[in-house]
Amino acid sequence: MISKIQLAKISKFTRRIYEKLDYAHGIDHVNKVVRYSRFLAKKENANARICEAAAWLHDVGYSIETKAHTTHSEKIATKLL
């Protein structure tokens, strides 16, 4: 379970990163993904906080390396969760 406080910290941390990334992986992109995650969580009766946290974290690894961004995203997510 992810608390509201954890989700706020994840959002704050990742926003700073996404604001520096290119258009395809930047803040506009992640904001859309977050909105979709909330919609899908509601539609599928899923845990909205978990879905939203995943949305915030899904491309955060691009700040380290583009080729292996998924591996870096996973490592960052593990530290934050």
N, C-alpha and C positions, 0 to 999 in steps of 0.2 A: 504494500500500500504506500502511496505517495501522499504526503500531507500537503496542505495548501502552502505552507511555509517552504517546503522543499521545492514545490512547483514554482513558486515566486523566485526562489534563488536560482533555479535552472533557467528560467526566463530571463532574469536580469543578467546572468553570466553569459548566456548565449547571444543575447541581443547585441552586446558589445562586440562580439566576434562577427556576427552576421552583418553588422553595419559596415564592416571593412572588406567584405567579400564582394566578388563580382555579381552582376545582375542575376545571373542564372542560379546563384547559390546564396544570394544576399538576403537582406531583411525582408524585402517584398515577397520573395519566394517562400521564406520560412513562415511569414505571417499567413500566407495562403494555405500552407500545409497545416498550420495550427488550426485555422478555421475549418478545414476539411476534417481534421482529426476529431474536433468537437462534434461536427455534424454526424460523422460515421459512428462515433461512440454512442451518441444518442440513438441513432437509427438501429444499431446492432445491440443495444443494451450492454455496452462494454464499459469498463472503468474509464471514465473521462480523463482523470488525472494521469493515468498510465499512458493513454493514447496521446495526450497533449505533451507529456514529457518526452515521449518518443519523437514526436513531431519537432520539438525544439532541438533535440539532440541529433537528429538523423544526418545532417550535413556538417556538423560542427568540426569534424576532422579536416575539412577543406582548409582550415586555417593553418594546418601543419603541412599537409601534402595532398595534392589532388589525386594522384594515382591510387594511393592506399588510404583514401579518406575514410572508408568504412571501418578499417581497423583502428584508425585514430579516433573516430567517433565512438566506437565501442569502448576504447580505453578511457576516454573522457567521461562517457556515461557511467561506466563502472565506478569511477572515482566520485562522481556527484550523487550517485544513488546508494 
